[in-house]
Amino acid sequence: MNKLTEKEEEVMELIWQLGACAPKDVQAAYPEPKPHINTIATMFQLLEKKGYLSHRVSGRGYIYEPMVEKESYGCNKLDAFVNRHFGRSYMNVVSALVREEKVTEEELVQFLKDLKKR
């Protein structure tokens, strides 16, 4: 999976929220100050080249659809983060979360109980 820049990821977030859309739809979803439509259209082209979007003709323009699911992208990004910062160990991540009090022991025990039920 090709890496996205921060701006490309920002545009993909809006596309995932909107579903099939045109650049003008993404521009409308942006808060002020909105980026120029040409900037967004260029982002769409880059995202398509990277394999994140596909398009179909609709009237005089194109409708773009995501080719990568948001969860899939998130998992890929998480893997890269864990590999880079936690020595490829998800247990190191869990240990850090417990140590930093982001996850409690009770939450972990409940998670294990839920996992066993599945």
Z-matrix of the N, CA and C atoms (Angstrom, degrees):
N
C 1 1.456
C 2 1.531 1 107.90
N 3 1.325 2 116.68 1 125.23
C 4 1.457 3 121.43 2 179.46
C 5 1.524 4 110.81 3 -66.89
N 6 1.314 5 114.48 4 142.94
C 7 1.464 6 120.61 5 179.64
C 8 1.527 7 109.50 6 -75.12
N 9 1.333 8 116.14 7 142.24
C 10 1.463 9 121.43 8 177.80
C 11 1.517 10 110.68 9 -103.68
N 12 1.323 11 115.42 10 147.20
C 13 1.457 12 119.93 11 172.03
C 14 1.524 13 107.71 12 -74.31
N 15 1.310 14 116.17 13 169.08
C 16 1.467 15 120.28 14 179.21
C 17 1.531 16 111.23 15 -59.70
N 18 1.320 17 117.35 16 -42.51
C 19 1.476 18 121.30 17 -179.87
C 20 1.527 19 111.45 18 -68.27
N 21 1.337 20 116.74 19 -40.13
C 22 1.466 21 119.71 20 177.80
C 23 1.532 22 109.95 21 -63.02
N 24 1.326 23 115.94 22 -40.68
C 25 1.460 24 119.95 23 178.69
C 26 1.535 25 110.52 24 -64.57
N 27 1.316 26 116.42 25 -38.14
C 28 1.475 27 121.80 26 177.78
C 29 1.534 28 110.42 27 -60.60
N 30 1.322 29 116.15 28 -44.63
C 31 1.469 30 121.17 29 178.85
C 32 1.529 31 110.11 30 -66.52
N 33 1.337 32 117.18 31 -42.46
C 34 1.470 33 119.92 32 179.13
C 35 1.522 34 110.88 33 -62.42
N 36 1.318 35 118.49 34 -37.74
C 37 1.468 36 121.53 35 176.85
C 38 1.527 37 110.80 36 -55.44
N 39 1.329 38 115.79 37 -44.75
C 40 1.467 39 120.03 38 179.22
C 41 1.529 40 111.34 39 -68.08
N 42 1.319 41 116.42 40 -38.92
C 43 1.474 42 120.13 41 178.57
C 44 1.528 43 109.83 42 -64.31
N 45 1.346 44 117.26 43 -42.08
C 46 1.468 45 119.73 44 178.08
C 47 1.521 46 110.70 45 -62.13
N 48 1.319 47 116.91 46 -36.14
C 49 1.468 48 120.24 47 178.20
C 50 1.527 49 111.34 48 -69.01
N 51 1.331 50 115.98 49 -42.21
C 52 1.467 51 120.94 50 -174.91
C 53 1.525 52 113.60 51 -82.03
N 54 1.323 53 117.32 52 -31.25
C 55 1.461 54 120.47 53 -171.49
C 56 1.517 55 109.29 54 81.19
N 57 1.325 56 118.39 55 -149.68
C 58 1.461 57 121.96 56 179.84
C 59 1.528 58 109.06 57 -56.88
N 60 1.340 59 116.40 58 127.67
C 61 1.462 60 119.70 59 -174.80
C 62 1.524 61 111.14 60 -160.26
N 63 1.311 62 114.65 61 171.98
C 64 1.459 63 123.07 62 176.02
C 65 1.532 64 107.98 63 -111.04
N 66 1.326 65 117.29 64 162.80
C 67 1.466 66 119.62 65 177.99
C 68 1.531 67 113.39 66 -52.87
N 69 1.331 68 117.37 67 -36.21
C 70 1.473 69 120.09 68 -179.29
C 71 1.531 70 111.38 69 -65.17
N 72 1.343 71 117.20 70 -30.22
C 73 1.459 72 120.91 71 177.84
C 74 1.535 73 110.67 72 -68.46
N 75 1.327 74 115.26 73 -40.33
C 76 1.465 75 119.73 74 178.16
C 77 1.523 76 109.90 75 -67.71
N 78 1.325 77 116.69 76 -41.37
C 79 1.460 78 119.53 77 178.20
C 80 1.533 79 110.34 78 -59.40
N 81 1.310 80 117.12 79 -41.86
C 82 1.463 81 121.43 80 179.95
C 83 1.533 82 111.56 81 -64.79
N 84 1.327 83 117.66 82 -29.82
C 85 1.461 84 121.61 83 -178.39
C 86 1.530 85 112.80 84 -79.89
N 87 1.321 86 116.73 85 -16.18
C 88 1.469 87 121.09 86 179.97
C 89 1.522 88 110.57 87 -70.86
N 90 1.320 89 116.81 88 144.54
C 91 1.470 90 119.34 89 171.62
C 92 1.535 91 108.68 90 -75.12
N 93 1.306 92 116.15 91 164.53
C 94 1.471 93 120.58 92 176.35
C 95 1.527 94 109.47 93 -70.63
N 96 1.297 95 119.52 94 145.34
C 97 1.453 96 127.81 95 -6.63
C 98 1.537 97 110.42 96 -77.60
N 99 1.311 98 115.32 97 130.13
C 100 1.461 99 121.30 98 -177.55
C 101 1.531 100 109.89 99 -75.84
N 102 1.334 101 117.08 100 139.55
C 103 1.464 102 119.03 101 174.77
C 104 1.532 103 110.37 102 -66.90
N 105 1.321 104 116.11 103 155.88
C 106 1.466 105 121.28 104 178.35
C 107 1.521 106 109.58 105 -64.00
N 108 1.303 107 117.09 106 146.00
C 109 1.465 108 122.75 107 -178.60
C 110 1.533 109 111.64 108 -57.88
N 111 1.333 110 117.43 109 -35.90
C 112 1.471 111 120.38 110 178.90
C 113 1.529 112 111.15 111 -64.60
N 114 1.316 113 116.58 112 -36.11
C 115 1.460 114 121.14 113 178.02
C 116 1.529 115 109.75 114 -63.80
N 117 1.315 116 116.11 115 -44.58
C 118 1.465 117 120.34 116 179.77
C 119 1.525 118 110.76 117 -67.26
N 120 1.323 119 117.62 118 -41.84
C 121 1.468 120 121.09 119 178.83
C 122 1.534 121 110.40 120 -60.83
N 123 1.324 122 116.63 121 -39.60
C 124 1.466 123 120.87 122 177.37
C 125 1.519 124 110.28 123 -64.23
N 126 1.328 125 116.90 124 -41.25
C 127 1.471 126 121.27 125 177.21
C 128 1.532 127 110.59 126 -60.25
N 129 1.332 128 116.55 127 -42.24
C 130 1.465 129 120.61 128 178.04
C 131 1.523 130 110.35 129 -59.04
N 132 1.325 131 117.19 130 -43.87
C 133 1.467 132 120.80 131 -179.89
C 134 1.530 133 111.04 132 -63.76
N 135 1.331 134 116.34 133 -41.69
C 136 1.463 135 120.21 134 178.76
C 137 1.527 136 111.07 135 -65.55
N 138 1.327 137 115.99 136 -41.41
C 139 1.462 138 120.33 137 179.23
C 140 1.527 139 111.19 138 -65.47
N 141 1.321 140 115.97 139 -34.57
C 142 1.476 141 119.25 140 177.10
C 143 1.528 142 109.94 141 -68.30
N 144 1.322 143 117.39 142 -42.47
C 145 1.474 144 120.76 143 178.45
C 146 1.520 145 111.45 144 -62.00
N 147 1.329 146 116.65 145 -33.78
C 148 1.461 147 121.09 146 179.74
C 149 1.528 148 112.28 147 -81.32
N 150 1.335 149 117.18 148 -4.31
C 151 1.456 150 120.90 149 176.47
C 152 1.520 151 115.31 150 90.34
N 153 1.322 152 117.53 151 11.16
C 154 1.459 153 120.69 152 -179.16
C 155 1.527 154 113.06 153 -88.71
N 156 1.324 155 117.65 154 -20.92
C 157 1.463 156 122.21 155 -178.42
C 158 1.520 157 110.85 156 -132.45
N 159 1.316 158 114.91 157 155.96
C 160 1.463 159 121.31 158 166.79
C 161 1.523 160 105.81 159 -131.59
N 162 1.319 161 116.50 160 163.10
C 163 1.462 162 118.13 161 -179.49
C 164 1.521 163 111.16 162 -134.12
N 165 1.330 164 113.20 163 160.59
C 166 1.462 165 121.45 164 172.97
C 167 1.529 166 106.91 165 -137.62
N 168 1.304 167 115.48 166 153.65
C 169 1.461 168 120.86 167 -179.83
C 170 1.525 169 109.07 168 -73.99
N 171 1.321 170 114.81 169 137.26
C 172 1.465 171 121.48 170 176.57
C 173 1.522 172 107.23 171 -142.59
N 174 1.322 173 115.63 172 103.34
C 175 1.463 174 119.48 173 -176.29
C 176 1.512 175 110.27 174 64.47
N 177 1.342 176 116.15 175 -123.75
C 178 1.463 177 120.16 176 179.73
C 179 1.527 178 112.48 177 -96.67
N 180 1.314 179 116.91 178 5.71
C 181 1.463 180 119.77 179 -178.39
C 182 1.514 181 111.89 180 -132.63
N 183 1.305 182 114.67 181 -161.09
C 184 1.461 183 121.60 182 -179.61
C 185 1.525 184 110.62 183 -123.96
N 186 1.306 185 114.54 184 149.47
C 187 1.459 186 122.14 185 169.86
C 188 1.528 187 105.44 186 -112.81
N 189 1.317 188 115.43 187 129.67
C 190 1.461 189 121.61 188 -178.42
C 191 1.523 190 109.88 189 -105.70
N 192 1.332 191 114.71 190 145.78
C 193 1.454 192 120.90 191 178.44
C 194 1.523 193 108.97 192 -130.15
N 195 1.329 194 116.65 193 142.50
C 196 1.468 195 118.93 194 177.73
C 197 1.527 196 111.18 195 -67.33
N 198 1.306 197 115.93 196 137.09
C 199 1.468 198 122.48 197 177.15
C 200 1.528 199 110.80 198 -101.41
N 201 1.325 200 116.20 199 -13.72
C 202 1.460 201 122.48 200 179.57
C 203 1.523 202 107.26 201 -119.10
N 204 1.312 203 116.48 202 130.11
C 205 1.460 204 120.26 203 177.98
C 206 1.520 205 109.79 204 -75.09
N 207 1.318 206 115.28 205 147.63
C 208 1.462 207 120.92 206 -178.57
C 209 1.532 208 110.92 207 -57.88
N 210 1.326 209 117.20 208 -43.67
C 211 1.468 210 120.49 209 -178.95
C 212 1.524 211 111.39 210 -63.62
N 213 1.313 212 116.67 211 -39.36
C 214 1.464 213 122.13 212 178.16
C 215 1.527 214 110.21 213 -61.54
N 216 1.322 215 115.20 214 -45.28
C 217 1.465 216 120.52 215 178.48
C 218 1.529 217 110.06 216 -62.39
N 219 1.333 218 116.50 217 -43.92
C 220 1.457 219 120.91 218 -179.70
C 221 1.523 220 112.17 219 -62.30
N 222 1.329 221 116.75 220 -42.11
C 223 1.467 222 120.48 221 178.68
C 224 1.522 223 111.12 222 -63.66
N 225 1.317 224 116.58 223 -41.17
C 226 1.457 225 120.99 224 178.70
C 227 1.524 226 110.70 225 -63.41
N 228 1.322 227 115.31 226 -42.71
C 229 1.464 228 120.43 227 179.88
C 230 1.528 229 110.55 228 -66.84
N 231 1.334 230 116.76 229 -39.29
C 232 1.458 231 121.35 230 177.79
C 233 1.528 232 110.55 231 -63.34
N 234 1.324 233 117.06 232 -44.16
C 235 1.469 234 120.63 233 177.95
C 236 1.528 235 110.78 234 -56.76
N 237 1.320 236 116.16 235 -46.04
C 238 1.468 237 120.32 236 -179.63
C 239 1.527 238 110.67 237 -62.34
N 240 1.327 239 116.93 238 -40.67
C 241 1.461 240 121.97 239 179.63
C 242 1.532 241 110.67 240 -64.39
N 243 1.324 242 116.68 241 -47.41
C 244 1.464 243 121.38 242 -179.79
C 245 1.527 244 109.85 243 -63.12
N 246 1.309 245 117.21 244 -43.66
C 247 1.465 246 120.70 245 179.22
C 248 1.525 247 111.49 246 -60.40
N 249 1.307 248 116.02 247 -43.46
C 250 1.464 249 121.38 248 -175.38
C 251 1.523 250 112.70 249 -75.61
N 252 1.331 251 117.51 250 -42.10
C 253 1.460 252 120.18 251 -170.05
C 254 1.525 253 115.53 252 -106.48
N 255 1.322 254 117.85 253 -14.25
C 256 1.458 255 120.48 254 -176.07
C 257 1.523 256 112.92 255 -129.91
N 258 1.320 257 116.54 256 26.36
C 259 1.461 258 120.86 257 175.03
C 260 1.508 259 114.57 258 57.46
N 261 1.331 260 116.77 259 37.15
C 262 1.468 261 123.83 260 178.70
C 263 1.537 262 112.94 261 64.02
N 264 1.321 263 117.68 262 18.07
C 265 1.465 264 121.06 263 -175.61
C 266 1.525 265 111.69 264 -115.53
N 267 1.341 266 114.72 265 114.51
C 268 1.460 267 119.20 266 175.91
C 269 1.531 268 110.96 267 -69.36
N 270 1.333 269 117.07 268 -26.18
C 271 1.467 270 120.14 269 176.17
C 272 1.529 271 110.09 270 -66.20
N 273 1.325 272 117.38 271 -34.69
C 274 1.465 273 119.92 272 174.93
C 275 1.529 274 110.42 273 -63.37
N 276 1.316 275 116.82 274 -35.07
C 277 1.467 276 121.30 275 177.11
C 278 1.527 277 109.61 276 -65.62
N 279 1.332 278 116.51 277 -48.10
C 280 1.462 279 120.91 278 179.65
C 281 1.527 280 109.99 279 -60.31
N 282 1.328 281 116.97 280 -43.88
C 283 1.470 282 120.78 281 178.49
C 284 1.524 283 111.02 282 -59.36
N 285 1.312 284 116.91 283 -42.91
C 286 1.467 285 120.91 284 179.05
C 287 1.527 286 110.58 285 -64.64
N 288 1.320 287 117.65 286 -40.36
C 289 1.467 288 121.24 287 179.37
C 290 1.531 289 111.25 288 -64.31
N 291 1.323 290 116.45 289 -39.52
C 292 1.464 291 120.23 290 178.28
C 293 1.526 292 109.62 291 -69.50
N 294 1.326 293 116.28 292 -46.83
C 295 1.467 294 121.70 293 -179.82
C 296 1.530 295 111.90 294 -58.01
N 297 1.314 296 116.30 295 -39.44
C 298 1.470 297 121.48 296 -179.36
C 299 1.527 298 112.23 297 -86.29
N 300 1.330 299 116.19 298 4.92
C 301 1.467 300 123.41 299 178.26
C 302 1.529 301 113.00 300 59.97
N 303 1.332 302 115.62 301 36.10
C 304 1.469 303 121.42 302 174.61
C 305 1.524 304 110.28 303 -89.65
N 306 1.352 305 115.58 304 -22.94
C 307 1.457 306 123.19 305 177.87
C 308 1.526 307 106.76 306 -134.58
N 309 1.318 308 115.71 307 134.40
C 310 1.465 309 119.34 308 179.54
C 311 1.524 310 110.55 309 -92.26
N 312 1.314 311 114.87 310 162.68
C 313 1.461 312 120.29 311 176.96
C 314 1.529 313 109.89 312 -61.27
N 315 1.334 314 116.44 313 -39.02
C 316 1.460 315 120.85 314 179.57
C 317 1.529 316 111.06 315 -62.11
N 318 1.313 317 116.76 316 -40.01
C 319 1.471 318 120.47 317 178.08
C 320 1.528 319 110.57 318 -64.08
N 321 1.325 320 116.73 319 -39.08
C 322 1.466 321 120.09 320 178.54
C 323 1.524 322 111.25 321 -66.35
N 324 1.336 323 116.52 322 -43.08
C 325 1.465 324 120.43 323 178.47
C 326 1.522 325 110.10 324 -61.47
N 327 1.333 326 117.11 325 -44.46
C 328 1.464 327 120.79 326 178.63
C 329 1.530 328 110.97 327 -63.28
N 330 1.325 329 116.75 328 -40.08
C 331 1.462 330 121.17 329 177.55
C 332 1.529 331 110.35 330 -59.57
N 333 1.339 332 117.04 331 -45.16
C 334 1.464 333 120.50 332 179.38
C 335 1.518 334 112.03 333 -63.85
N 336 1.343 335 116.89 334 -39.11
C 337 1.460 336 120.45 335 176.25
C 338 1.530 337 110.97 336 -61.61
N 339 1.344 338 115.98 337 -45.89
C 340 1.464 339 120.83 338 178.72
C 341 1.523 340 110.99 339 -62.68
N 342 1.321 341 116.27 340 -39.03
C 343 1.458 342 121.20 341 -179.70
C 344 1.532 343 110.96 342 -64.35
N 345 1.310 344 117.28 343 -40.55
C 346 1.466 345 121.63 344 179.00
C 347 1.524 346 111.75 345 -65.14
N 348 1.339 347 116.16 346 -33.48
C 349 1.463 348 120.18 347 178.80
C 350 1.523 349 111.75 348 -65.78
N 351 1.309 350 116.69 349 -32.62
C 352 1.467 351 120.94 350 179.68
C 353 1.485 352 107.98 351 -75.97
